[in-house]
Amino acid sequence: MSEIKIFSPATVANVACGFDVLGFCLDNIGDEMVIRKTDKKGICITKIEGFDLPFEAELNVAGVSALAMYEAAKPDCGFEIEIYKNIKPGSGIGSSAASAVGSVFGMNALLGNPYNKTELTQFAIKGEALASKCEHADNLAPAIFGGFTLVKSVAPLEILEIPSPDDLYATIIHPQIEIKTSESRAILPKKVALQDAVTQWANFGSLIHGLHTSDYNLIQKSLHDVIVEPHRSKLIPHYNEVKEASLQNGALGAGISGSGPSIFSLSKGLETAKNVKNAMKNVYSKTGITFEIHMTKINTEGIKIL
Amino acid sequence: MSEIKIFSPATVANVACGFDVLGFCLDNIGDEMVIRKTDKKGICITKIEGFDLPFEAELNVAGVSALAMYEAAKPDCGFEIEIYKNIKPGSGIGSSAASAVGSVFGMNALLGNPYNKTELTQFAIKGEALASKCEHADNLAPAIFGGFTLVKSVAPLEILEIPSPDDLYATIIHPQIEIKTSESRAILPKKVALQDAVTQWANFGSLIHGLHTSDYNLIQKSLHDVIVEPHRSKLIPHYNEVKEASLQNGALGAGISGSGPSIFSLSKGLETAKNVKNAMKNVYSKTGITFEIHMTKINTEGIKIL
């Protein structure tokens, strides 16, 4: 095998109470990439469709993660990368993570899978850092592992796969506005009230328990964010209306996807998820802001060969 | 049945990363209480052995929780309470919780169990509040439910039973010094760094996952407290030495039990727990401070009829 086509999924990080550590994987939204072995050494990005991104490997997220792996593996070949980008950069659903993960996953497969998933994430972190200026893995981990993941720590990298109930659906609305990562970071307080932190970890521990026990009622009660949402939601127009509409239509919970502007909700069952999708859509349809909306099952497989 | 004898267990609250929400139940340390139905209405404490505590029901933790239940149940009888107190008040292993829980558990049994465990905890909170000046349930819940419990919220009261591996042992050392609850509360900062809070909930979520999956290695990696321990440990003489000794002898983790001064450690297996017990004991034997030391399996049953 000298060429491989892969699907690299979009992901939702933070997930309300799980700021900076929790994420989950989406099912039918993602980038496609072709990775090809070449005799010529090095990493060469030969095609980018969808969005205007740099072709220089050192300046491209997929290129940087590919280089990190390439330097470690020292293979007797080179790689060409074609990127068919569907996830808009800056959307808040792991666009850079999908790119960072795609190149290393594809190269690993072509090399006979010398690296495990955590090692792949470690390489991908380098690419992610190019986009977000800091090393984090809360979008990378669900893209590679699928399902829900908890990044216990980045250094050393420790990723936990959290089970989730079968009938869980995500709805994501992506208002076509730009929020700078620097702005969404700057708006967060450096310190938080101890009492709020306690509430947050009570909710987070409960969410982990609820995912383990498929307790939708508990998942619903746990999907609250008292730390980050009060600040970042101000950057997203009509956030509270969208959230309220999704909850009133049966969503278990809703929150900011990553650092926004996308808003996610989680629902039990397809019918509820459809209603929630319509409700979220209705709110934004009245605003004049263009948007995309997606509804998917939780993708328990993660990145895959097409 | 008109008289019942019960065993009301000691408990460890906070459990490193689970400040204010997590607790577990101890197996062979606890109070005994006799609850007796009487024709004469009201709650009457007729005997207290072990420690000098008030006989007036309104001033006694067991009395206050008993009165809360009595007023709700409005039974056609009264109750006498005998308290054989083994857990020293102020030890940090749930002395007041054992008292608060014991009276309502016993009365409930004599009345044919009209109340479930969460309702019993709700009554017991009133007694606990007399001792600690605030309503909390992180010792009450494990005493009533057994095992590990997560108090998701106090109002409304929501308690989750977290599974734990079979081979988990706790060692508790109780230095015979007094730390005022007011002092241990006052030493805590009102605000904490967001980054520390993230570390804490990453650890807490990981601990819940580790308990669910019986992953001792993960439990070990998760039993860290970056929020409370740095402050409260200063109030406990030789805290760092005891912790270090227990870790060096194979403990999975160690921390402050409740608000101290007791120090707990958790170990996999009886042999390790014995070594840890000896190591903790050795540290304090050299200090001139008198102490008690206990080693028990996690008590998954909780409070029980003898």
Chai-1 contact restraints between the chains, C-beta under 6 A:
chainA,res_idxA,chainB,res_idxB,connection_type,confidence,min_distance_angstrom,max_distance_angstrom,comment,restraint_id
A,D20,B,V198,contact,1.0,0.0,6.0,A-B,restraint_1
A,V21,B,A202,contact,1.0,0.0,6.0,A-B,restraint_2
A,L150,B,G205,contact,1.0,0.0,6.0,A-B,restraint_3
A,K152,B,A202,contact,1.0,0.0,6.0,A-B,restraint_4
A,K152,B,S206,contact,1.0,0.0,6.0,A-B,restraint_5
A,L160,B,H209,contact,1.0,0.0,6.0,A-B,restraint_6
A,K191,B,K191,contact,1.0,0.0,6.0,A-B,restraint_7
A,K191,B,A193,contact,1.0,0.0,6.0,A-B,restraint_8
A,V192,B,L194,contact,1.0,0.0,6.0,A-B,restraint_9
A,V192,B,A197,contact,1.0,0.0,6.0,A-B,restraint_10
A,A193,B,K191,contact,1.0,0.0,6.0,A-B,restraint_11
A,L194,B,V192,contact,1.0,0.0,6.0,A-B,restraint_12
A,A197,B,V192,contact,1.0,0.0,6.0,A-B,restraint_13
A,A197,B,A197,contact,1.0,0.0,6.0,A-B,restraint_14
A,V198,B,D20,contact,1.0,0.0,6.0,A-B,restraint_15
A,Q200,B,W201,contact,1.0,0.0,6.0,A-B,restraint_16
A,W201,B,Q200,contact,1.0,0.0,6.0,A-B,restraint_17
A,W201,B,W201,contact,1.0,0.0,6.0,A-B,restraint_18
A,W201,B,F204,contact,1.0,0.0,6.0,A-B,restraint_19
A,A202,B,V21,contact,1.0,0.0,6.0,A-B,restraint_20
A,A202,B,K152,contact,1.0,0.0,6.0,A-B,restraint_21
A,F204,B,W201,contact,1.0,0.0,6.0,A-B,restraint_22
A,F204,B,G205,contact,1.0,0.0,6.0,A-B,restraint_23
A,G205,B,L150,contact,1.0,0.0,6.0,A-B,restraint_24
A,G205,B,F204,contact,1.0,0.0,6.0,A-B,restraint_25
A,G205,B,I208,contact,1.0,0.0,6.0,A-B,restraint_26
A,S206,B,K152,contact,1.0,0.0,6.0,A-B,restraint_27
A,I208,B,G205,contact,1.0,0.0,6.0,A-B,restraint_28
A,I208,B,I208,contact,1.0,0.0,6.0,A-B,restraint_29
A,I208,B,H209,contact,1.0,0.0,6.0,A-B,restraint_30
A,H209,B,L160,contact,1.0,0.0,6.0,A-B,restraint_31
A,H209,B,I208,contact,1.0,0.0,6.0,A-B,restraint_32
A,H212,B,H212,contact,1.0,0.0,6.0,A-B,restraint_33
